[in-house]
Amino acid sequence: MQGSVLAFVVVLGLALVSMAAYAVAGRRVDADAERKGAQFALGAGNFLVHWFMWVLGPLDRLALRAGWGPDVFNVAGLVCGAVSGVLIALGHLEAGGWAIAAGGVCDIMDGRVARATKVDSKYGKFIDSTLDRFVEVFALLGFAVFLRRTPYGSAIAAAAMAGSLLVSYTRARGESLGVLCKEGLMQRAERLVLTILSCWLDRMVAARWGLPLGSLSTWILALIAAGTFVTAAHRTVWISRRLRQPQP
């Protein structure tokens, strides 16, 4: 318990220090993230997007020098996702959170490397988005197993999984019909951050407030479930309206 608290405090401290350094350095906008239209929390957290890309700069340069292709990060991300699911299912939440975070970094890096080396393709986009779904399902299946002894825990984890897949499906189906839709708050980045925080903070919250282990994870997964269903419904309406408009 004390070790997990210390690790979280250290990580938070390093993040805050690096944010200050990034701000002092001029808050450089990441060109790749800007071209991709990456955003967080409907744009309110875009400072965090460009800061994180700045933090990943050394890994960017290392990957390019080493000649690592996008598939290296695709495979690494898939492995991290599978490991996170096993760790969470076994109750090793903090380690599971780190595995999810590592998988998230791999998810970012595969696209950045592909675009930087001019090898981005339809194959890459398909593999990237499909493996993202596998990774997310692995983690949420882990939660379903971990929360099986808590009231409604597994059902809430299943709802979060279903909602997450619906958000992705509505976008993919809309794009297949010629309508690009990135609308809605509970997108992959937001879900990823919330899931990681639930892993890192669950044990601390349980000890501090005398709650059963898994309480915070259940609340956060309920938030993800509600947010994803609202986002999926919003996208369904948004895309439907545009498909019903007269085509030129």
Secondary structure, 3 states (H helix, E strand, C coil): CHHHHHHHHHHHHHHHHHHHHHHHCCCCCCHHHHHHCCCCCCCCCHHHHHHHHHHCHHHHHHHHHHCCCHHHHHHHHHHHHHHHHHHHHCCCHHHHHHHHHHHHHHHHHHHHHHHHCCCCCHHHHHHHHHHHHHHHHHHHHHHHHHCCCCCCHHHHHHHHHHHHHHHHHHHHHHHHCCCCCCCCCCCHHHHHHHHHHHHHHHHHHHHHHCCCCCHHHHHHHHHHHHHHHHHHHHHHHHHHHHHHCCCC
